[in-house]
């Protein structure tokens, strides 16, 4: 049985066997007893490394045995392992030559928190979003078969990811093409199944054995000319398996089902995977694991230990004088969650919808206080949006809390099911803008661009916590589709007014009057914009609305300033700055406009501050960009005057 740890080590643990593993091939020289020791050392080192850097935690602990078994049985990297989402891949990274780089996890220029093809040949497919692994693995299996390769392809997917429609689309197609594909369903008991006893394990071992499968295939061949007998045998097999198997649906979908088995029994995993390796066609192995396995606090609280913050060492010397702690600023997710509860008290039509991000979106209190009006639809973004559309048709007021990057998955539904019908749905877009250590897969870099081209929709970009609350209320009062985008983490610490007021739609506000330069800010870079404005004596407008944009304010600022600067934490391409340019062109106003935002490239993981600085979106970068443009304008003016 795996060793259980109670503490996260603050110094590197002694892991002599793990230290001898430079690549998965080294695993295959170990005996069964050594593999068990290796697994304990791997889990201990994982605790230490995540404690140093922070990052996803519980999922990796739960698949430690599975990771060892997969790399032991399969000839990686030639055989392909495709991990779903990627939260669980830290043990995989440790075993594939990146052990001594784990201290750089999620840091600037360090290891990614997710599989990344450019990082290692063992990372066969880049992920970050859920439920893609079976589709990708099937594509690899088909591509390999086309080239005459006999390499194995394995997709590792959690039970939560299996709730997405994309997973079942892939399963359906896999059965149709009948390629050699293994899907490992890692059921961590948080969604669909409970643990099972010895009888199920016995049958699982039997079904995966060479004897059983040889008998099965010979029986099929012998009974090929006897359709009635063949059907009888098939039904008998299904009925026998249904007595002990919770997932006969996979057999009906065309997969050969094995399981469920104990995902922490390393020897059983190795034996089962080795036997499955001899089976042709699509196979699904169902394993039962415990998220956070091997670390007692995580086993007791798998949700709370889904991810871990960096553990800072305690100071050796106490400060001479006690320091008065500043009042902590609420996260934007808390601002949304509080507003949602307050709004629900005022309007019993309100329904809160989330695609499996209740905790991340700040909806826990709402779910507890208003359970009859809370809908968690699992990892099914498309369904979440169309569900909201259907509810709006019947007079409900749905609020869809969804990460900006996850709404990309439901873009068709947003257009055709909500906007086209002008239905009364409010979208609370969490994680808008850059997201720091989670990197490019989770960055909400495009929502302004992909939303503002859709007819009927109201798009808002608050600059602080109070404006977020008031614009959420504004969007709720609006009759039709509306979206409010706000970032991850905390804001500038604005005083939040409890009284909710609908702001005039499409109207911004001047935050500072200046001369020469006017900064048109869209979103939470306002503080940096104001800081730069003090240095340049520039005007600053908090635009608040991307669609409809404040046309009167743009005309006024253009008439009184030499240079307009648009500022947004969204892609410059098609963003709020583009909306300003489009309007100026429409009005025949010709003047210099500087666009500051996210470039036409994916932004790698680093702290949020480092990301902004690297892109010139911190105060120093904004000042430098405006100063450079002013210099160019002045030079051009001098040349013209000399003519």
Secondary structure, 3 states (H helix, E strand, C coil): CCCCECCCCCCCCCCHHHHCCCCHHHHCCCCHHHHHHHHHHHHHHHHHHHHHHCEECHHHHHCHHHHHHHHHHCCCCCCEEEECCCCCCHHHHHHHHHHHHHHHCCCCCCCCCCCCCCCCCCCCCCCCCCCCHHHHHHHHHHHHHHCCCCCCEEEEEECCHHHCHHHHHHHHHHHHHCCCEEEEEEECCCCCCCCCCHHHHHHHHHHHCHHHHHHHHHHHHHCCCCHHHHHHHHHHHHHHHHCCCCCHHHHHCCCEEEEEEECCCHHHHHHHHHHHCCCCCEEEEEEECCCCCCEHHHHHCCCCCCEECCCCCCCCCCCCCCCCCCCCCCEHHHHHHHHHHHHHHHCCCEEEEECCCCCCCCCHHHHHHCHHHEEECCCCHHHHHHHHHHHHHCCCEEEEEEEHHHHHHHHHHHHHHHHCCCCCEEEEEECEECCHHHCHHHCECCHHHHHHCCCCCEEEECCCHHHHHHHHHHHHHCCCCEEEECCCCECCCCCCCCCCCCCCCCCCEEEECCCEEEEEEECCCHHHHHHHHHHHCCEEEECCEEECCCHHHHHHHHHHEEEEEEEEEEECCCCHHHHHHHHHHHHCCCCEEEEEEECCCCCCCCCHHHHHHHCCCCHHHHHHHHHHHHHHHHHHHHHHHHC
